[in-house]
């Protein structure tokens, strides 16, 4: 026998002496514990800057809504006509007029 066959025979003998397959299943209740940990409702603490910025955004939204509410009649009157609102000019017309 050559060296390759001897090496092969040694590997076959070692494989025959190896222990049989073991049960590698997860223990009972493992999936339940993992799911419980995944859905646990622990939140990291919120910083003071985050709370302040959310409140500032809320105040800004309220001020914007108040501004629209106060000026609603003026906005409605400006867009009541089918014509363009006053103060809006056609820039293309102005350029053509200046060029001629």
Number of C-alpha atoms within 10 A of each C-alpha: 5 6 8 9 10 11 10 11 12 11 11 11 10 10 10 9 8 8 7 7 6 6 6 6 7 8 7 8 8 11 11 10 10 11 10 11 11 10 8 9 8 8 6 6 6 8 8 8 9 10 10 11 11 11 12 12 11 12 12 12 12 12 12 12 11 12 11 13 11 11 10 12 10 11 13 10 10 14 12 11 9 7 8 12 13 8 6 7 10 9 9 9 10 10 10 9 9 8 7 5
